[in-house]
């Protein structure tokens, strides 16, 4: 191959490789389809330009198959087969939105549902172009609706594929589509309670979707959830541990507020408090968020500390609070400008356990 001279117009200007599926843009330059589509996706939202001419190249501009160049490349490959050149296969017709819309119709025909989901899953695995068309055609909303229908009918066929599709797409539209449908929380809770015969990926995908919900849904929705929901999360997922890990890596205030809100609900039962205390950074991460994020975060963090002190205030727990600076934070709450009920809560905690902290060797 190194000794063969490849015609310059066979080479994609982006990948610098022989083109497998040559397409011509509105600027008149021919690229390999995969390379130019990746370019357009990578710079989506910016003022995109043609890599060669530097002219404007809208993301929705036509990419016309260049059949003449493709046939010339194929003929050249056949001619040079003895030199180790592999023939370039004729590319499949590119996926488009209308093809996906037709495919989606099968999702509402019981006999075709599983086969449709399997085809959608394969498309989601193909490339960025396929994922883009799946999202644009409304696959996210359709799959979320399917999962909720399975929950209502207590039918598990197709759930594995449906959850896999949402996991593979991993786009902003997935977050919006999942969060917009309030019933998805109950549906995912049911998925986690089902017996999946050691199919770990099903529950893993459900966990990731639940994290999406807890990270994006309105805090009022979380506050209306029943305690049984959180108890199920603890039993099946050990969610407290995972939420603490998520919070340790969180950089957004809104995410912190929601995570603390969920942790507060979880800590309202003994299992939740035990999970939080079993994490080496559990008390420390809650303490650190007090007075460092927002008034809403202060409220939830203080309530969590209060629950732990009231129902799980063992000698070890109280010493851990002293070690990680919880006592210092409670005293700061008394001094700064914050809600009076938070000051009352801090004062109550300090007064209740004053003797234990006063006599501590860590003091």
C-alpha positions, 0 to 999 in steps of 0.5 A: 500500500505504501508503494501505491500512488493513490489519486489525490481526489480519492482522499478525504480532506479530513481523515486523509484516508481513501473515502468509503462513502464519498459525499459532496457538500454545498461548497463543492468539496467531497468528503467521506460521509463519516468524517464530515458528519462527525465534523458537523456534530462536533461543531454543532451550535457554532458557526460551522464552516467547510474545512477546506473552503472555510465557507459557511456549512450549515449542519442541515445542509445536503450531503449528496452521494458522489457516485462517480468518485465512489465507482472510480475508487471501487474500480481502482481498488479492483485493479490494485487488488493484487497489491493488497488493496481491499475493495470498498463495498457499496455503502448502505443508503443512509438512515434518515428521520423518515425511516426511523418514524416508519420503524417506530410504528412497530412499537405500538404493534404488540407482535412487532414491539420486540423486533422494533426495539432490537432494530432501534438498539442496533441503530443506536450502536451504529454511529453518531449520525444514527443516534442523531436521527433517532433523537430527532424522530422522537425515539426518546419519548416513544421509548419512555412511553413504552417503559411506562406502558410495560409498568402499567401492564406488568410486562417485562418483554422489551424492557431490556432493549428499551433501557439500553436504547436510552442508555446508548443515546445519552443526550440532552433529549434523553434527560428532558424526555425522561424528566418530562414524564412524571410516571417514569419514577414509578416505572423505574422503581418497578423495574428495579423490583423485578427479578431479572435473573442476574441481568445486571445491565438492566438494573444498571441502566435503570439506576442511571436513569434514576440519577438523571431524574434526581438530577433534573426533576423539579424538587417539588416532585421529589418531596411528594414521593412516598417513603416506600419509594426511597426504601426500595431504592435502599434495598435494591441499589444502596442509593445513599452510597451512590448519591454521596459518590455523585455529590462528591463529583457534583459541580452544580448547585442545583444538582447538589440541592436535589441530591441533598433533598433525596438524601433527606428523604432516604435518611428518614428511615433507619436503613437510609441513615445506616447507608449514609454512615457506612460511607467514609465521606458521608457526614463530611460531604453533608457538613461541607455543603452547609453555608457553601451552596445555597439556602435550599442546600443549607435547609436539606443538609441541616435536616439530614444532620438533625435526623442523624443526631436524633436517631443515630447519634451514637458515640462514634457518629458524634466523634465523627462529626467533631472530626470532620468539622460539623460542630464548627459548621453548626456554630457558624450557622448561629453567627451568620445571616440565615433563616432563624429556624436553621439557627434554632435547629443548630442550637438544638443539636449543639445543646442536646449533645453538648456533654459528649462533645465537651468531653471528647478527646478530639475537642 
